[in-house]
């Protein structure tokens, strides 16, 4: 589990460098990474360019189906309502995330999806705190 979360954090650092909230996502099927992405809202000037949405899109293209039921989604931050909707619609059955998102997180609304949370949460807190401290300077 840590292996995939580390890759998600590498993606989060890409978002950070681009001025986006540092969130990264990895989608795994049969212990193989099929998609990875980072937030690109600022870069693409689009409110829907969240790491999870981009990764789900990439995974669907790679597998040539929107059914991702055998996949696990790893995210450095708890998915928001929009991303949770995409997770449900894509039939992902398991999500692993690092840190709860007190303001926008919606994992508690998910039914029939296995949730594993607080994986490497200190690393997520550190990168998010650093991002917002630098943003407010």
PALUMKE-695835 format. One line per 5 residues: number of its first residue (from 1); their letters; for each residue z, x, y of C-alpha. Coordinates in steps of 0.25 Angstrom, whole numbers, plus 5000, padded with zeros to 4 digits. Each point is the difference from the previous one (the first is absolute). Layout:
NUM> a> Z X Y; ... .
END
This chain:
1> xxxxx> 5000 5000 5000; 5004 5011 5010; 4986 5007 4997; 4992 4988 5006; 5010 4998 5011 .
6> xxxxx> 4998 5014 5005; 4985 4997 5001; 5003 4988 5008; 5009 5009 5009; 4988 5009 5002 .
11> xxxxx> 4992 4988 5004; 5011 4996 5010; 4999 5014 5006; 4985 4998 5003; 5004 4987 5007 .
16> xxxxx> 5010 5007 5008; 4990 5011 5005; 4990 4989 5004; 5011 4993 5009; 5002 4988 4990 .
21> xxxxx> 5013 4996 4994; 5002 5009 4988; 4998 4991 4988; 4993 5005 4988; 4996 4992 4987 .
26> xxxxx> 4995 5004 4986; 4995 4991 4989; 5001 5004 4986; 4994 4995 4987; 5002 5006 4986 .
31> xxxxx> 5008 5011 5007; 4987 5004 5008; 4999 4998 5015; 4989 4991 5004; 5002 4999 5015 .
36> xxxxx> 5008 5006 5011; 5001 4997 5015; 5008 5001 5012; 5002 4991 5012; 4988 5000 5010 .
41> xxxxx> 5003 4989 5010; 4999 5009 5012; 4988 5008 4994; 4992 4988 4997; 5005 4991 5011 .
46> xxxxx> 5003 4989 4990; 5013 4993 4997; 4997 4998 4985; 4997 5015 4997; 5014 5002 4993 .
51> xxxxx> 5001 5010 4989; 5001 4990 4989; 4988 4991 5004; 4991 5013 5001; 5005 5004 4986 .
56> xxxxx> 4998 4987 4994; 4986 4999 5005; 4997 5014 4995; 5006 4996 4986; 4992 4988 4999 .
61> xxxxx> 4987 5007 5003; 5003 5011 4990; 5004 4990 4989; 4989 4991 5004; 5009 4988 5000 .
66> xxxxx> 5011 4994 5009; 5009 4998 4988; 5010 5012 5000; 5010 4994 4990; 5001 5013 4993 .
71> xxxxx> 5003 5008 5012; 5013 5005 5007; 5000 5001 5015; 5009 5011 5007; 5003 4999 5014 .
76> xxxxx> 5009 5009 5009; 5005 4987 5008; 5002 4986 4995; 4987 4992 5001; 4999 4990 5012 .
81> xxxxx> 4996 4985 4998; 4986 5003 5001; 5000 5011 4990; 5009 4992 4990; 4989 4989 5001 .
86> xxxxx> 4990 5010 4996; 5009 5005 4989; 5001 4986 4995; 4985 4997 5001; 4996 5012 4993 .
91> xxxxx> 5010 4997 4988; 5008 5013 5001; 5012 4998 4991; 5008 5012 5005; 5003 5006 5013 .
96> xxxxx> 5009 5013 5003; 5004 5003 5014; 5009 5010 5007; 5007 4993 5012; 5002 4985 5003 .
101> xxxxx> 4994 4996 5013; 5011 4992 5007; 4990 4994 5011; 4988 4996 4992; 5003 5002 4985 .
106> xxxxx> 4997 4989 4991; 5002 5004 4985; 5011 4990 4998; 4989 4989 5001; 4992 5006 4988 .
111> xxxxx> 5002 4992 4987; 4996 5006 4986; 4998 5014 5006; 5009 5011 4995; 5006 5007 5012 .
116> xxxxx> 5006 5014 5001; 5006 5004 5013; 5007 5012 5007; 4992 5011 4993; 5001 5012 5009 .
121> xxxxx> 5005 4991 5011; 5006 5012 5008; 4986 5007 5001; 4994 4987 5005; 5012 4998 5011 .
126> xxxxx> 4998 5014 5004; 4985 4999 5003; 5001 4986 5006; 5011 5005 5009; 4993 5012 5004 .
131> xxxxx> 4987 4992 5003; 5007 4990 5009; 5009 5010 5008; 4987 5008 5003; 4993 4987 5004 .
136> xx> 5010 4996 5010; 5000 5014 5007 .
END
